Amino acid sequence: MNKDFRESLNEQLKDPEFKKEYEALEPEFQIIRAMLEARDKLNLTQKDLAELSGITQADISRLENGNANPSIRTLKKLALAMNMTLDIKFVPLVKI
């Protein structure tokens, strides 16, 4: 994230409604980060991953940009293509 974006985001996060909606998207952000980190670790382009997984490069781009919600089946195909397994958990909420 560039500095201007981070500063703008931090300012917007001061609004409780915005912060609540932003935090509600955290699971989606986690999936996107995991996909990007795995692909980067393997030095794969979106095109490479598309060829390995059978998922189009355009669909991978939409997933990584947060413009699509992948099914479990899609996530499993992506993980398998990167020689990984998919690990989904339910984690207790922490009360403050």
N, C-alpha and C positions, 0 to 999 in steps of 0.2 A: 504494500500500500504506500502510495506516495504521501508526503507530508501534508499537502493541502487537503487531500481526502481524509486523512486521519484527523486533522484539526476540525474539519467540517463535521465528521462523524461524532467526535467528542462533544462538539457543541450541540448537535442534535440529540445526543444521548442524555442531555440534561432535562429533556422533556420526558416526563414519566410515561406518557402514552407511546411515544416513539420508542423509548427504551424497552417497554414491554413487548411491542411488536418485533423489534430487532432481536431480542433474546428468544422469542418464540421461534425464530428461524435458525437457531443454533444447530439443531440436528441436521438440517440441510447443509449448513456451512461445514459441519464436520465431515459429511460425505464428500463434498467438493474438495476439501483440503486433503482428505485421505486419497482420493483419486489422483489429484495433482501430485502429491508427494510420492505415491507409488510409481506413477508414470515417470516422474523426474528421476527417481532413484534408479530406474531401469533404463534411463536415457531413451525413452520411447516418445515419438511424436504421436499426435492424435491419429495420424494416418497409419503409423505402425500398429497402434493399439486397435484400430479399426480392422486392419487385416488379420490380426491375431484373434480378435473376439467375434468377428462377423457382425459387429455393430457399426453402422456408418460413421464416418468421421464427423458428419454434420450432427448426428445424435450425440456423439461424445462431446462435441463442442457445446451443444445446448446444455448437457448435463453439467459440464465444468463451469459454464457461465451462469448456472442457476436458473436457466429458462425451461427446465424440464425436471420432473420428478421420476427417478428411475424405479422400476419394479425390482423386487428382490431377485427375480430371475435375471434381469439385466445386470444387476450388481454382481451376481454370482458368475455370469459370463465374463465380465470385466476382470474380476479377481482371478478366475481360472486362466484367462489369457495372460495374466501377469505372474502366473505360477504362485498364486496366493489363495488364501481362503477368506471367506466373508465371515466376519464376527459381529453379530448384532446383539446388544445387551439391553436389558432393562436395569437402570441404575436408580436406587432410591434417591428421592429428593433430599437435599440437605436443608434442614430448618435452621434459620439464623435467629 
